[in-house]
């Protein structure tokens, strides 16, 4: 069967199941599933895989849902998508109900519609529809619906410990407007921890209030960032949350901890930044204060109760345009999407793609939806683009 014949049959199959596919995505979007609370969605995902007659499905210790559709002797392909969503913010800011999954003018609204319950649904159906089609995919398809992507990718980090899941290549379904992305920048979280002496605010000792030292550090941070950028390429270091006990208005804090959100080129590691930042901090300290900048760590707990203590780091990665998987993706998607520019620039956001790629699984990002509306009160996805992605995922693994 030619590629065009496969594509035409595939499109007909998807159109036949159009209402079912859309309804399945709506059922996932209608469930609020913040990181660590994905259990209800996980049950829906596993039930959907079983309905589509996946050859195997299971839930691992972290709460990830894994499904396998057996194929031929070709490479094993992993489709990876996450089940968690970020906070919807103020519901009053939304034009339609936050978790309504309502469709207006061909667009599905709702938190998680683009990021990434519709892409995840598309991946599940792309694998499962081979069963109904009676066509065997080139190789086994592993669909991994993971937890805790939004807070560091810890579901994917955990599942990579399972030797059954070592695929030959992978696709992460982040919203890319159905264009291929070959990588993304690194995101790391650093913390500047300062200590001084707590005194009554009516008798302040400016030397021992760590907030003055922190103010000098933050004031000079842009200059140090610019200097590092000259050496390392793209770099942003942004002060975000500040922890400042004891929380009383009439006591100076004994300690303060300033979080620094860092975005950098894929190969940059904390060690490249820490010497310059610690030098800046030491030069900012008053005589009665001490401090240090370090990589942040966090303790997370999945909905199954598994606890992980991990570095607050999302590594970056880049897949070469000459890699066989990149070339094959182009060849397989061109008949569906056209011979135009199939590739987008590496993402500014971070995702589980780097964890897979750095574990030795060549990975691309590809999915329906626009990252510009993710995490906003206008999160939407085009139904047509969503259904097109089902065909695209199938094209990546058909014979």
NUDREN-932741 format. One record per residue (C-alpha): residue number from 0; residue in three letters; x, y, z. Coordinates in Angstrom, 1 decimal, m for minus. Each point is the difference from the previous one (the first is absolute). Example, Ala and Ser with C-alpha at 12.3 -4.5 7.8 and 13.67 -1.06 7.14 Angstrom:
+-----+------+--------+--------+--------+
! seq ! type !   east !  north !     up !
+-----+------+--------+--------+--------+
!   0 !  ala !   12.3 !   m4.5 !    7.8 !
!   1 !  ser !    1.4 !    3.4 !   m0.7 !
+-----+------+--------+--------+--------+
//
This chain:
+-----+------+--------+--------+--------+
! seq ! type !   east !  north !     up !
+-----+------+--------+--------+--------+
!   0 !  unk !    0.0 !    0.0 !    0.0 !
!   1 !  unk !    1.4 !    3.4 !   m1.0 !
!   2 !  unk !    0.5 !    2.9 !    2.4 !
!   3 !  unk !   m2.9 !    1.8 !   m1.6 !
!   4 !  unk !   m2.3 !   m3.0 !    0.3 !
!   5 !  unk !    1.0 !   m0.3 !    3.7 !
!   6 !  unk !   m0.7 !    3.7 !    0.6 !
!   7 !  unk !   m3.4 !   m0.1 !   m1.7 !
!   8 !  unk !   m1.1 !   m3.1 !    2.0 !
!   9 !  unk !    1.4 !    1.5 !    3.2 !
!  10 !  unk !   m2.0 !    3.3 !   m0.6 !
!  11 !  unk !   m3.1 !   m2.0 !   m0.7 !
!  12 !  unk !    0.5 !   m2.0 !    3.2 !
!  13 !  unk !    0.4 !    3.1 !    2.1 !
!  14 !  unk !   m3.0 !    1.7 !   m1.5 !
!  15 !  unk !   m2.1 !   m3.1 !    0.7 !
!  16 !  unk !    1.0 !    0.3 !    3.7 !
!  17 !  unk !    0.0 !    3.8 !    0.1 !
!  18 !  unk !   m2.7 !    0.3 !    2.6 !
!  19 !  unk !    1.5 !   m2.7 !    2.2 !
!  20 !  unk !    3.5 !    1.6 !    0.0 !
!  21 !  unk !   m1.3 !    3.4 !    0.8 !
!  22 !  unk !   m2.2 !   m1.3 !    2.8 !
!  23 !  unk !    3.0 !   m1.9 !    1.5 !
!  24 !  unk !    2.0 !    3.2 !    0.1 !
!  25 !  unk !   m2.8 !    2.0 !    1.6 !
!  26 !  unk !   m0.3 !   m2.6 !    2.7 !
!  27 !  unk !    3.7 !    0.6 !    1.0 !
!  28 !  unk !   m0.3 !    3.8 !   m0.2 !
!  29 !  unk !   m3.0 !    0.0 !    2.3 !
!  30 !  unk !    2.1 !   m1.4 !    2.8 !
!  31 !  unk !    2.2 !    2.4 !    2.0 !
!  32 !  unk !    3.3 !   m1.9 !    0.5 !
!  33 !  unk !    2.7 !    2.2 !    1.6 !
!  34 !  unk !    3.4 !   m1.6 !    0.5 !
!  35 !  unk !   m0.2 !   m2.7 !    2.6 !
!  36 !  unk !   m3.8 !   m0.4 !   m0.4 !
!  37 !  unk !   m0.2 !   m1.7 !   m3.4 !
!  38 !  unk !   m1.7 !   m3.2 !    1.3 !
!  39 !  unk !   m3.5 !    0.6 !   m1.5 !
!  40 !  unk !    1.5 !    0.8 !   m3.4 !
!  41 !  unk !    2.3 !   m3.0 !    0.2 !
!  42 !  unk !   m3.0 !   m2.3 !    0.5 !
!  43 !  unk !   m1.7 !    1.5 !   m3.1 !
!  44 !  unk !    3.2 !   m0.4 !   m2.1 !
!  45 !  unk !    0.4 !   m3.6 !    0.9 !
!  46 !  unk !   m3.6 !   m0.7 !   m0.7 !
!  47 !  unk !    0.3 !    1.6 !   m3.4 !
!  48 !  unk !    3.1 !   m2.1 !   m0.8 !
!  49 !  unk !   m1.9 !   m3.1 !    1.0 !
!  50 !  unk !   m3.0 !    1.0 !   m2.1 !
!  51 !  unk !    2.3 !    0.4 !   m3.0 !
!  52 !  unk !    1.4 !   m3.5 !    0.7 !
!  53 !  unk !    3.6 !    0.9 !    0.8 !
!  54 !  unk !    2.0 !   m3.2 !    0.4 !
!  55 !  unk !    1.2 !    1.0 !    3.4 !
!  56 !  unk !   m0.9 !    2.8 !    2.5 !
!  57 !  unk !    1.2 !    0.6 !    3.5 !
!  58 !  unk !    0.5 !    2.8 !    2.6 !
!  59 !  unk !    3.5 !    0.2 !    1.5 !
!  60 !  unk !    1.0 !    0.9 !    3.5 !
!  61 !  unk !    0.1 !    3.7 !   m0.8 !
!  62 !  unk !   m3.5 !    0.0 !   m1.5 !
!  63 !  unk !    1.1 !    0.1 !   m3.7 !
!  64 !  unk !   m2.4 !   m1.8 !   m2.3 !
!  65 !  unk !    1.8 !   m2.2 !   m2.6 !
!  66 !  unk !   m1.5 !   m1.7 !   m3.0 !
!  67 !  unk !    1.5 !   m2.1 !   m2.7 !
!  68 !  unk !   m1.2 !   m0.8 !   m3.5 !
!  69 !  unk !    2.1 !   m2.8 !   m1.6 !
!  70 !  unk !    1.3 !    0.6 !   m3.5 !
!  71 !  unk !    2.5 !   m1.5 !   m2.4 !
!  72 !  unk !    3.7 !   m0.3 !    0.1 !
!  73 !  unk !    0.7 !    3.7 !   m0.4 !
!  74 !  unk !    1.3 !    2.4 !    2.7 !
!  75 !  unk !   m2.0 !    0.4 !    3.2 !
!  76 !  unk !   m1.6 !    3.5 !    0.2 !
!  77 !  unk !   m1.1 !    1.7 !    3.1 !
!  78 !  unk !   m2.8 !    2.6 !    0.0 !
!  79 !  unk !    0.4 !    2.0 !    3.2 !
!  80 !  unk !   m2.6 !    2.4 !    1.4 !
!  81 !  unk !   m0.8 !    1.4 !    3.5 !
!  82 !  unk !   m3.2 !   m0.1 !    2.0 !
!  83 !  unk !    0.6 !    2.9 !    2.4 !
!  84 !  unk !   m1.1 !    3.6 !   m0.6 !
!  85 !  unk !    0.9 !    3.3 !    1.5 !
!  86 !  unk !   m2.4 !    2.1 !    2.1 !
!  87 !  unk !   m2.8 !    1.6 !   m2.0 !
!  88 !  unk !    0.3 !    3.3 !    1.9 !
!  89 !  unk !   m3.1 !    2.1 !    0.4 !
!  90 !  unk !   m3.0 !   m1.7 !   m1.7 !
!  91 !  unk !   m1.5 !    3.4 !   m0.6 !
!  92 !  unk !    2.8 !    0.7 !   m2.5 !
!  93 !  unk !   m1.2 !   m2.8 !   m2.3 !
!  94 !  unk !   m2.5 !    0.5 !   m2.8 !
!  95 !  unk !   m1.3 !   m3.5 !    0.5 !
!  96 !  unk !    0.0 !   m2.4 !    3.0 !
!  97 !  unk !    3.6 !   m1.0 !    1.0 !
!  98 !  unk !   m0.7 !   m3.7 !   m0.1 !
!  99 !  unk !   m3.0 !    0.0 !   m2.3 !
! 100 !  unk !    1.9 !   m1.2 !   m3.1 !
! 101 !  unk !   m2.6 !    1.9 !   m2.0 !
! 102 !  unk !    0.4 !    0.4 !   m3.7 !
! 103 !  unk !   m0.7 !    3.3 !   m1.7 !
! 104 !  unk !    0.8 !    0.9 !   m3.6 !
! 105 !  unk !    2.1 !   m3.2 !   m0.4 !
! 106 !  unk !    2.1 !    0.7 !    3.1 !
! 107 !  unk !    0.0 !   m2.0 !    3.3 !
! 108 !  unk !    0.3 !    2.2 !    3.1 !
! 109 !  unk !    1.4 !   m1.1 !    3.3 !
! 110 !  unk !    3.0 !   m0.3 !    2.3 !
! 111 !  unk !    2.1 !   m2.9 !   m1.4 !
! 112 !  unk !   m1.7 !    0.0 !   m3.5 !
! 113 !  unk !    3.3 !    0.9 !   m1.7 !
! 114 !  unk !    2.4 !   m0.8 !    2.8 !
! 115 !  unk !   m0.5 !   m2.8 !   m0.4 !
! 116 !  unk !   m3.0 !   m2.2 !    0.3 !
! 117 !  unk !   m1.1 !    0.3 !   m3.7 !
! 118 !  unk !    3.6 !   m0.9 !   m1.2 !
! 119 !  unk !    0.0 !   m2.9 !    2.5 !
! 120 !  unk !   m3.4 !   m1.2 !   m1.3 !
! 121 !  unk !    1.3 !    0.2 !   m3.5 !
! 122 !  unk !    3.0 !   m2.2 !    0.9 !
! 123 !  unk !   m2.2 !   m2.6 !    1.6 !
! 124 !  unk !   m2.3 !   m0.2 !   m3.0 !
! 125 !  unk !    2.9 !    0.0 !   m2.4 !
! 126 !  unk !    1.2 !   m3.2 !    1.6 !
! 127 !  unk !   m3.4 !   m1.5 !    0.7 !
! 128 !  unk !   m1.5 !    0.6 !   m3.5 !
! 129 !  unk !    2.5 !   m2.4 !   m1.5 !
! 130 !  unk !   m2.0 !   m2.8 !    1.7 !
! 131 !  unk !   m3.3 !    1.1 !   m1.7 !
! 132 !  unk !    1.8 !    0.7 !   m3.3 !
! 133 !  unk !    1.5 !   m3.5 !   m0.2 !
! 134 !  unk !    3.3 !    1.5 !   m0.9 !
! 135 !  unk !    3.1 !   m0.9 !    2.0 !
! 136 !  unk !    2.3 !    2.9 !    0.9 !
! 137 !  unk !    3.6 !   m0.2 !   m1.0 !
! 138 !  unk !    1.1 !   m0.8 !    3.6 !
! 139 !  unk !   m1.4 !   m0.1 !    3.5 !
! 140 !  unk !   m1.6 !    3.3 !    1.2 !
! 141 !  unk !    0.3 !    0.9 !    3.7 !
! 142 !  unk !   m2.3 !    2.8 !    1.2 !
! 143 !  unk !    1.0 !    1.5 !    3.3 !
! 144 !  unk !   m2.4 !    2.3 !    1.8 !
! 145 !  unk !    2.1 !    1.5 !    2.7 !
! 146 !  unk !   m0.4 !    1.9 !    3.2 !
! 147 !  unk !    1.7 !    3.2 !    1.3 !
! 148 !  unk !    1.4 !    1.4 !   m3.3 !
! 149 !  unk !   m1.1 !    3.5 !    1.0 !
! 150 !  unk !    2.3 !    0.0 !    3.1 !
! 151 !  unk !    3.1 !   m1.6 !   m1.4 !
! 152 !  unk !   m0.8 !   m3.1 !   m2.1 !
! 153 !  unk !    0.2 !   m2.4 !    2.9 !
! 154 !  unk !   m2.4 !   m2.5 !   m1.5 !
! 155 !  unk !    2.2 !   m0.5 !   m3.0 !
! 156 !  unk !    3.1 !    0.0 !    2.1 !
! 157 !  unk !   m1.5 !   m2.9 !    2.0 !
! 158 !  unk !   m1.3 !   m2.1 !   m2.9 !
! 159 !  unk !    3.5 !    0.0 !   m1.7 !
! 160 !  unk !    1.1 !   m2.3 !    2.8 !
! 161 !  unk !   m2.2 !   m2.7 !   m1.6 !
! 162 !  unk !    2.0 !   m2.1 !   m2.5 !
! 163 !  unk !   m3.2 !   m0.9 !   m1.9 !
! 164 !  unk !   m0.3 !    3.6 !   m1.1 !
! 165 !  unk !    3.3 !    0.5 !   m1.8 !
! 166 !  unk !   m1.3 !    1.1 !   m3.4 !
! 167 !  unk !    2.0 !    0.6 !   m3.1 !
! 168 !  unk !   m1.5 !    3.5 !   m0.5 !
! 169 !  unk !   m2.6 !    2.2 !    1.5 !
! 170 !  unk !   m2.5 !    2.8 !   m0.7 !
! 171 !  unk !   m1.1 !    2.4 !    2.8 !
! 172 !  unk !   m3.4 !    1.5 !   m0.8 !
! 173 !  unk !    0.5 !    3.5 !    1.2 !
! 174 !  unk !   m2.0 !    2.6 !   m1.9 !
! 175 !  unk !    2.1 !    1.0 !   m3.0 !
! 176 !  unk !   m2.8 !    0.9 !   m2.5 !
! 177 !  unk !    0.8 !   m3.4 !   m1.7 !
! 178 !  unk !    3.6 !    0.9 !   m0.8 !
! 179 !  unk !    3.0 !   m1.9 !    1.0 !
! 180 !  unk !    2.3 !    1.5 !    2.7 !
! 181 !  unk !    3.5 !   m1.4 !    0.4 !
! 182 !  unk !    0.8 !    1.1 !    3.6 !
! 183 !  unk !   m0.5 !    2.5 !    2.7 !
! 184 !  unk !    2.0 !    2.2 !    2.4 !
! 185 !  unk !    0.9 !   m0.9 !    3.5 !
! 186 !  unk !   m1.9 !    1.2 !    3.0 !
! 187 !  unk !    1.6 !   m0.1 !    3.4 !
! 188 !  unk !   m1.0 !    1.4 !    3.4 !
! 189 !  unk !    2.7 !    1.5 !    2.2 !
! 190 !  unk !   m0.5 !    1.4 !    3.5 !
! 191 !  unk !    1.9 !    2.8 !    1.7 !
! 192 !  unk !   m0.2 !   m0.7 !    3.7 !
! 193 !  unk !    1.1 !    2.8 !    2.3 !
! 194 !  unk !    0.1 !    0.1 !    3.8 !
! 195 !  unk !    0.3 !    2.9 !    2.5 !
! 196 !  unk !   m1.4 !    0.8 !    3.4 !
! 197 !  unk !   m3.6 !    0.5 !    1.0 !
! 198 !  unk !   m0.6 !    3.2 !    1.9 !
! 199 !  unk !   m3.1 !    2.1 !    0.9 !
! 200 !  unk !   m0.8 !    2.4 !   m2.8 !
! 201 !  unk !   m0.1 !    3.0 !    2.3 !
! 202 !  unk !    3.8 !   m0.5 !    0.6 !
! 203 !  unk !    1.2 !   m1.1 !   m3.4 !
! 204 !  unk !    3.6 !   m1.0 !   m0.5 !
! 205 !  unk !    0.5 !    0.5 !   m3.7 !
! 206 !  unk !    3.2 !   m2.1 !   m0.1 !
! 207 !  unk !   m1.8 !   m3.2 !    1.1 !
! 208 !  unk !   m3.3 !    0.3 !   m2.0 !
! 209 !  unk !    0.6 !   m2.4 !   m2.9 !
! 210 !  unk !   m2.5 !    1.9 !   m2.2 !
! 211 !  unk !    2.4 !    2.8 !   m0.5 !
! 212 !  unk !    2.7 !   m2.4 !   m1.2 !
! 213 !  unk !   m2.6 !   m1.7 !   m2.3 !
! 214 !  unk !   m1.0 !    3.3 !   m1.4 !
! 215 !  unk !    3.6 !    0.7 !   m1.1 !
! 216 !  unk !    0.2 !   m3.5 !   m1.5 !
! 217 !  unk !   m3.2 !    0.5 !   m2.0 !
! 218 !  unk !    1.0 !    3.5 !   m1.1 !
! 219 !  unk !    3.3 !   m1.2 !   m1.5 !
! 220 !  unk !   m1.4 !   m3.3 !   m1.4 !
! 221 !  unk !   m0.8 !    1.3 !   m3.5 !
! 222 !  unk !    3.6 !    1.1 !   m0.5 !
! 223 !  unk !    1.4 !   m3.5 !    1.0 !
! 224 !  unk !   m2.7 !   m1.6 !   m2.2 !
! 225 !  unk !    1.2 !    2.0 !   m2.9 !
! 226 !  unk !    3.6 !   m0.9 !    0.6 !
! 227 !  unk !   m0.9 !   m3.7 !    0.2 !
! 228 !  unk !   m2.1 !    0.3 !   m3.2 !
! 229 !  unk !    3.0 !    1.2 !   m1.9 !
! 230 !  unk !    1.7 !   m3.3 !    0.8 !
! 231 !  unk !   m3.0 !   m2.4 !    0.0 !
! 232 !  unk !   m2.4 !    1.3 !   m2.6 !
! 233 !  unk !   m3.7 !    0.4 !    0.8 !
! 234 !  unk !   m0.5 !    0.4 !    3.7 !
! 235 !  unk !   m2.6 !    1.5 !    2.3 !
! 236 !  unk !    0.2 !    0.0 !    3.8 !
! 237 !  unk !   m3.3 !    1.2 !    1.6 !
! 238 !  unk !   m0.7 !    0.5 !    3.7 !
! 239 !  unk !   m3.4 !   m1.5 !    0.8 !
! 240 !  unk !   m1.2 !   m1.2 !    3.4 !
! 241 !  unk !    1.4 !    1.3 !    3.3 !
! 242 !  unk !   m0.3 !   m1.9 !    3.2 !
! 243 !  unk !    0.4 !    2.3 !    3.0 !
! 244 !  unk !   m0.8 !   m1.3 !    3.5 !
! 245 !  unk !   m1.2 !    0.5 !    2.6 !
! 246 !  unk !   m2.8 !    2.0 !   m1.7 !
! 247 !  unk !   m0.5 !    2.6 !    2.6 !
! 248 !  unk !   m0.1 !    3.7 !   m1.0 !
! 249 !  unk !    2.0 !    1.2 !    3.0 !
! 250 !  unk !    3.0 !   m2.5 !   m0.2 !
! 251 !  unk !    2.9 !    0.0 !   m2.4 !
! 252 !  unk !    0.4 !   m3.4 !   m1.6 !
! 253 !  unk !    2.9 !   m2.3 !    1.2 !
! 254 !  unk !    0.1 !   m1.6 !   m3.5 !
! 255 !  unk !   m1.3 !    0.6 !   m3.5 !
! 256 !  unk !    0.0 !   m2.3 !   m3.0 !
! 257 !  unk !   m0.3 !    1.5 !   m3.4 !
! 258 !  unk !   m0.9 !   m2.4 !   m2.9 !
! 259 !  unk !    1.6 !    0.6 !   m3.4 !
! 260 !  unk !   m1.6 !   m1.4 !   m3.1 !
! 261 !  unk !    2.7 !   m0.6 !   m2.6 !
! 262 !  unk !   m0.5 !   m0.7 !   m3.8 !
! 263 !  unk !    3.1 !   m0.8 !   m2.0 !
! 264 !  unk !    1.3 !   m1.8 !   m3.1 !
! 265 !  unk !   m0.4 !   m3.8 !    0.1 !
! 266 !  unk !    3.5 !   m0.8 !    1.1 !
! 267 !  unk !    0.3 !    2.4 !    2.9 !
! 268 !  unk !    0.2 !   m1.5 !    3.5 !
! 269 !  unk !   m0.3 !    1.6 !    3.5 !
! 270 !  unk !    3.8 !   m0.2 !    0.4 !
! 271 !  unk !    0.5 !    2.5 !   m2.8 !
! 272 !  unk !   m2.0 !    2.6 !    1.9 !
! 273 !  unk !    0.6 !   m0.6 !    3.7 !
! 274 !  unk !    3.6 !    1.5 !    0.3 !
! 275 !  unk !   m1.0 !    3.4 !   m1.4 !
! 276 !  unk !   m3.3 !    0.1 !    2.0 !
! 277 !  unk !    1.7 !   m0.9 !    3.2 !
! 278 !  unk !    2.7 !    2.6 !   m0.6 !
! 279 !  unk !   m2.7 !    2.6 !   m0.5 !
! 280 !  unk !   m1.8 !   m1.1 !    3.2 !
! 281 !  unk !    3.2 !    0.1 !    2.1 !
! 282 !  unk !    0.6 !    3.5 !   m1.3 !
! 283 !  unk !   m3.6 !    1.0 !    0.9 !
! 284 !  unk !    0.1 !   m1.2 !    3.7 !
! 285 !  unk !    0.1 !    2.3 !    2.9 !
! 286 !  unk !    2.6 !   m0.9 !    2.7 !
! 287 !  unk !   m2.6 !   m1.7 !    2.2 !
! 288 !  unk !   m1.5 !   m2.2 !   m2.7 !
! 289 !  unk !    0.9 !   m3.2 !   m1.8 !
! 290 !  unk !   m1.4 !   m1.6 !   m3.1 !
! 291 !  unk !    0.4 !   m2.4 !   m2.9 !
! 292 !  unk !   m1.6 !   m0.8 !   m3.4 !
! 293 !  unk !   m0.7 !   m3.6 !   m0.7 !
! 294 !  unk !   m2.1 !   m2.2 !   m2.2 !
! 295 !  unk !   m3.4 !   m0.5 !    1.4 !
! 296 !  unk !   m1.4 !   m3.4 !    1.0 !
! 297 !  unk !   m3.6 !   m1.0 !    0.6 !
! 298 !  unk !   m1.9 !   m2.9 !    1.5 !
! 299 !  unk !   m3.0 !   m1.1 !   m2.0 !
! 300 !  unk !   m2.7 !   m2.5 !    0.7 !
! 301 !  unk !   m2.1 !   m1.7 !   m2.7 !
! 302 !  unk !   m3.7 !   m0.8 !    0.4 !
! 303 !  unk !    1.0 !   m3.6 !    0.7 !
! 304 !  unk !    2.1 !    1.1 !    3.0 !
! 305 !  unk !    3.5 !   m0.4 !   m1.5 !
! 306 !  unk !    2.4 !    2.7 !    1.3 !
! 307 !  unk !    3.0 !    1.2 !   m2.1 !
! 308 !  unk !    2.7 !    2.5 !    1.1 !
! 309 !  unk !    1.3 !    1.5 !   m3.2 !
! 310 !  unk !    2.0 !    2.9 !   m1.4 !
! 311 !  unk !   m2.3 !    2.8 !   m1.3 !
! 312 !  unk !    1.5 !   m0.3 !   m3.5 !
! 313 !  unk !   m1.5 !   m0.5 !   m3.4 !
! 314 !  unk !    3.0 !   m0.8 !   m2.3 !
! 315 !  unk !    0.1 !    1.2 !   m3.6 !
! 316 !  unk !    0.8 !   m2.0 !   m3.1 !
! 317 !  unk !    0.3 !    0.3 !   m3.8 !
! 318 !  unk !   m0.6 !   m2.7 !   m2.6 !
! 319 !  unk !    2.2 !    0.4 !   m3.0 !
! 320 !  unk !   m1.8 !    0.6 !   m3.3 !
! 321 !  unk !    2.2 !   m2.8 !   m1.4 !
! 322 !  unk !   m1.2 !   m2.6 !    2.5 !
! 323 !  unk !   m1.8 !   m2.9 !   m1.7 !
! 324 !  unk !   m3.1 !    0.6 !    2.2 !
! 325 !  unk !   m0.2 !    3.7 !   m1.1 !
! 326 !  unk !    0.4 !   m1.0 !   m3.6 !
! 327 !  unk !   m2.7 !   m2.7 !    0.3 !
! 328 !  unk !   m2.4 !    2.4 !    1.7 !
! 329 !  unk !    0.3 !    2.4 !   m3.0 !
! 330 !  unk !   m0.5 !   m2.8 !   m2.5 !
! 331 !  unk !   m3.0 !   m1.5 !    1.8 !
! 332 !  unk !   m1.8 !    3.4 !    0.6 !
! 333 !  unk !    0.6 !    1.7 !   m3.3 !
! 334 !  unk !   m2.8 !   m1.9 !   m1.8 !
! 335 !  unk !   m2.4 !    1.1 !    2.7 !
! 336 !  unk !    1.2 !    3.5 !    0.9 !
! 337 !  unk !    1.6 !    1.0 !   m3.3 !
! 338 !  unk !    3.6 !    0.6 !   m1.0 !
! 339 !  unk !    0.2 !    3.4 !    1.6 !
! 340 !  unk !    1.8 !    0.9 !    3.1 !
! 341 !  unk !   m0.8 !   m2.9 !    2.3 !
! 342 !  unk !    2.5 !    1.1 !    2.7 !
! 343 !  unk !   m0.5 !    2.7 !    2.7 !
! 344 !  unk !    2.8 !    1.6 !    2.0 !
! 345 !  unk !    1.1 !   m1.8 !    3.2 !
! 346 !  unk !   m2.5 !    0.8 !    2.7 !
! 347 !  unk !    0.4 !    2.7 !    2.6 !
! 348 !  unk !   m2.1 !   m2.1 !    2.4 !
! 349 !  unk !    1.2 !   m3.3 !    1.6 !
! 350 !  unk !   m1.6 !   m3.4 !    0.0 !
! 351 !  unk !    0.6 !   m3.8 !    0.4 !
! 352 !  unk !    1.7 !   m0.2 !   m3.4 !
! 353 !  unk !    3.4 !    0.7 !    1.5 !
! 354 !  unk !   m0.3 !   m2.7 !    2.6 !
! 355 !  unk !   m0.8 !   m2.6 !   m2.7 !
! 356 !  unk !    2.7 !    1.3 !   m2.3 !
! 357 !  unk !    2.7 !    0.1 !    2.7 !
! 358 !  unk !   m0.9 !   m3.5 !    0.9 !
! 359 !  unk !    1.1 !   m1.1 !   m3.4 !
! 360 !  unk !   m3.4 !    0.1 !   m1.8 !
! 361 !  unk !    0.1 !    2.4 !   m3.0 !
! 362 !  unk !   m3.0 !    2.3 !    0.4 !
! 363 !  unk !   m2.0 !    2.6 !   m1.9 !
! 364 !  unk !   m2.8 !    2.2 !    1.2 !
! 365 !  unk !   m3.2 !    0.1 !   m2.1 !
! 366 !  unk !   m3.6 !    0.7 !    1.0 !
! 367 !  unk !   m3.1 !    2.0 !   m0.7 !
! 368 !  unk !   m0.6 !    3.3 !    1.7 !
! 369 !  unk !    1.8 !    3.2 !    0.5 !
! 370 !  unk !    2.4 !    0.4 !    3.0 !
! 371 !  unk !   m0.8 !    3.7 !    0.0 !
! 372 !  unk !   m3.5 !   m0.8 !    1.5 !
! 373 !  unk !    1.2 !   m2.7 !    2.5 !
! 374 !  unk !   m0.1 !    1.1 !    3.6 !
! 375 !  unk !   m2.3 !    3.0 !   m0.9 !
! 376 !  unk !   m3.7 !    0.6 !    0.4 !
! 377 !  unk !   m0.4 !   m0.4 !   m3.7 !
! 378 !  unk !    1.2 !   m3.6 !   m0.3 !
! 379 !  unk !   m1.6 !   m1.4 !   m3.2 !
! 380 !  unk !    0.7 !   m2.6 !   m2.6 !
! 381 !  unk !   m1.2 !   m0.3 !   m3.6 !
! 382 !  unk !   m2.0 !   m3.1 !   m0.5 !
! 383 !  unk !    1.2 !   m0.4 !   m3.6 !
! 384 !  unk !    3.6 !    0.3 !    1.1 !
! 385 !  unk !   m0.6 !   m2.4 !    2.8 !
! 386 !  unk !   m1.4 !   m2.6 !   m2.4 !
! 387 !  unk !    2.8 !    0.6 !   m2.5 !
! 388 !  unk !    2.5 !   m0.8 !    2.8 !
! 389 !  unk !   m1.6 !   m3.5 !    0.3 !
! 390 !  unk !    0.9 !   m0.7 !   m3.6 !
! 391 !  unk !    3.4 !    1.5 !    0.5 !
! 392 !  unk !    0.9 !   m2.3 !    2.9 !
! 393 !  unk !   m1.3 !   m3.0 !   m1.9 !
! 394 !  unk !    2.1 !    1.0 !   m3.0 !
! 395 !  unk !    3.2 !    0.0 !    2.1 !
! 396 !  unk !   m0.5 !   m3.6 !    0.8 !
! 397 !  unk !   m1.8 !   m1.6 !   m2.9 !
! 398 !  unk !    1.9 !   m2.6 !   m2.2 !
+-----+------+--------+--------+--------+
//
